[in-house]
């Protein structure tokens, strides 16, 4: 067997990011052939990924990338097994590379991103293969849990990521004054992250949600001995409070509890003589 030089081991480590001992073993197993050693490590990563397929990947991070012109944005959740790995530079760097690639290519689902190809920094592999290679490098199962892509050709996309990268939100506004709307969009992204709405306006609340809530309120009122003739009024009142919790435009604004989000939007329209509407939002919280 030919002697494996320290330089070759270092070069392989620089190329793959895998630990020194694993790189040394790969070179020994492949007779010092660098390309074969890289393939050896990739296969090892794939084998480890298969071995850890039944492991729980509940830690990780939520990451967002926004286009410089604020016309598009992507949010994704990448999971691993431990908080220790999630907080490391290797994992966060990989998550950032995935988000950047998704933004560049307009990938709108995990499946679409997994089929794309990363640059040479990650061996020019498909994302699917790079996930397996990264499993070999980190020793943990990785999972691309979810991904969303928003684009606003007629407006602006903004984001908020809570410190710790476990909670993030992406908001898409339609407006004829996108430059002026950036600060508003940022505030609304923070609103979505903090207040967890499910829809932009009450017309979008699913009918089965409303029926379920009304049934709960009705049973509660009857269970409390409320007279039958007052029950409908009580249900209507509680349903209004429900809308104020789950409808973005009806929530109390996080920067002014005395104002509704709808009022903040109306103030912006008046102040800037502008059209503005919330077209979409996405909120990811790690593990939810």
N, C-alpha and C positions, 0 to 999 in steps of 0.2 A: 504493500500500500504506500502511495507517495505521501511525503510529509506535507501536512496542511499548514500553510504559513498563517501567522497572526494577521497579516494584511488581508489575505483572502477571507478570513473569518470576519474581519471588520468590514470589508467591502460588502459581503453578503448581508451582514447585519444592517448596514446603511441602506441597502437596497430593499430589504424586506421588513426591517424593524423588529425581527424576531430575536430572542435572546442569544447571547454568545454561545452557550453550550449547545443549543439546538442548531445553530448555524455550523458549528464545528462538526457535529454529528452528521448533518446533511452533506457537508463536503466530503467527509470520510466515506459515507455511504455511496457517494456518486463519483468517487475517484478524483475529487477536486474540480469537477466540471461545474462552473458557476451556474449555467442555465439549467442543468439537470438538478442542481442543488435547490434552485428557486422552485422548480416544479415539485421536487420532493417535499419542500416545506408547504407548498400549496395543498398537496394531497394530504399531508398530515393535518393541516387546518380543516380540510373537508371531512376527514375521518373523525376529528375531534368534534366538529359541528354535529355530525350524525350521532356520535356517542352522547352528546349533551342535549339532543333534541327534546328529551322529555323533562329537562330542567325548567324551572320557573324563571323567566326573565321579566322581573317586575321593577327593577331599578332602571336608571337611564337618564335621559334628558329630553326636553322639548326645545327645539331650535327653530328659529325663523330667519329667513333671508328675504330682503326686499330689494327690488331693482332700484338703481340710482335715480331713475326718473319717477319713482313711486307709482308706476303703472301696473306692477305685478308683485306678488309675494307668495312665498311658500312656507308652510308650517309642517313640521313632522315630529313624530315621537320615535326615538330609537331606544330600544331597551337592552339591558344587560342583566347579569345576575346579582351584582353587588354594588353598593354605593361607592366602595373603594375604586372600582374600575370606572364607574360613571363620572367620578370627579377627576379622573386622570386626563392628561393632555392628549394621549393617543386616542382615547374614545371620543373626546369632544372634538378633536381635529377631524376624525373620520365623520362624525355627525355633521360637522360644518361642510365637509366636502360633498356629502350626499345632498344637503340642502342647496348648496350652490349649483350642483349639477341639475337638480330638479328645477330650479329657477331658470337656469340657462336653457334647458330643453322643454320647459313647460310641462313637466310630468305631473299629472293630476291624480295619481294613485300609487300605492306601494308597488303594485304589479308593473306599472309603467316605468318606475324608477329602477326596479330590480333588473330590468332588461337593458338598461343603458350601460355605457362603458365609461369607466373612470379614466383619468389621465395617468401618465407614467408615474406620478407620485405614489399611485396605488397599483403599479404593475400593469396598467392598461387593461385590467380585468373588467368583466361585467360586474355590476353592483352585487348581483347574486353570488358570484364567485368571491368577490372581495369581502363579503360578509363572512364567508367560510374561512378565508385567509385570516381575517381579523380575529375570528374565534381562536384559530391556532396561535395567534400572537398574544392575545389577552387571556386565553384559557377559559373563556366563558361564552355561553350561548348569547348570540346577538339576534335581535328581532326588530324589523322595521314594522312597528305596530300600525301606524296610520300616517296619512299625508294628505294635505289639501293645498290646492293652488288657486289663488284668486287673481283676477286681472281686471283692471279698470281703465279701459281705453278712453272713457268719458269722465274720468275722475281721478281718484287717488286711493292707494292702498297704504295703510299704516299698521304698526304692530306695537305690542308691549310684551316683554318677557320679564317675569318676576325674578328678582335675584335668587339664584340657586338653580335656575333653568328647569324647574318642575311645573311651571304654569306659564302659558303664553296665549296670546290672542292676536288675531289678524282681522282687520276691518276693511271693507271696501265701500267707499263713498262714490256716489254719482254726483258730479258738480261741474258747473261752468267756471268755477274759480278754484282750481285745484291747488294753486300755490297758497292761497289764503286758507284753504281747508285743511292743510297738513296738521296744524296744531289741534284743530277740532277732531280730526281722525285719530290722532295720538291719544287724546283724552277719551275718546269712545273705545279705543282698544283697551285702555286701562279700565274703563267701565265694564266692558265685557269680561275681562279677567277677574275683576273683583266681585261683580254682582251676578255672574253666571246666568244671563238670560238664555232662553231657548229659541226665540224668534224675534224678528224686527218689529212686527206689529201684530195686534190681536187677531187679525184676519188669517194669520198663518198658524195660529195654534191649532193642532190637529183636533178634529171633532171628538175623537175617542178620549183625548185628554180632558176636554171640557166635561163630557158625560161622566167620566170617572170622578172628577173633582166635585161635580154637582151632587153625585150620589153620596159621596163621602160627607159633604156638608149637610145634606138632607138627613142622613142617618144620625149625624152628630146632634143636629137640632132636635130631632124627635127623641133621641136618647136623653137629651137634657130636659125633656118634658115641655118643650116649646109648643104653644097652641098651633094646630094645623094651619089656621088662617095666616099665621105669621111666618111659616116655614119658607115659603117661596121668597119673601122679602129678605129673609136671613141668608138664604142660598145665593141670591143675587148680590148681596153686599159682600159676601165672602168670595164670590167669583171675581168681583172687582179687585179685591186685594190680591187674588191669585194672579190676575193680569199684571198688576203692578210689580209682582215678583219676577215673572217669567218673560214679559214683553219688554224689549230693550227701550223702546220709545216711551214707555209708561213708567219706567223705573225712576227713582230719585237719583239725581245726578251726583256722582261721587264727590264732585268739587263744591257742590251747593245742595244740601239736603232739601232746601225749600223749592228747588226747581226740578221739573221733570226733564228727561232727555228730550222729549218732544219740544219743550219750551226753549231749550238750548239750541236746537236745530232752527227753530223759528227766529230766535234772536240773531243767529248767524245769517239767515236769509235776509232779514231786515237791515242788519248792519252793513252787509257787503252787496246788497242788491243782487243776491245770487240764488241760484237753485242748488239745493243739496238734499240728498236722501241716502239713508243707509241701505245699500243693496244686499250686502251679505256680511257675515262674520263667522269666524271659526274660533273655538276655544278648546285648548287641550290642557288637561291636568294629568300629570304623570300617574299612570296606573288606573285612571278612570275609564 
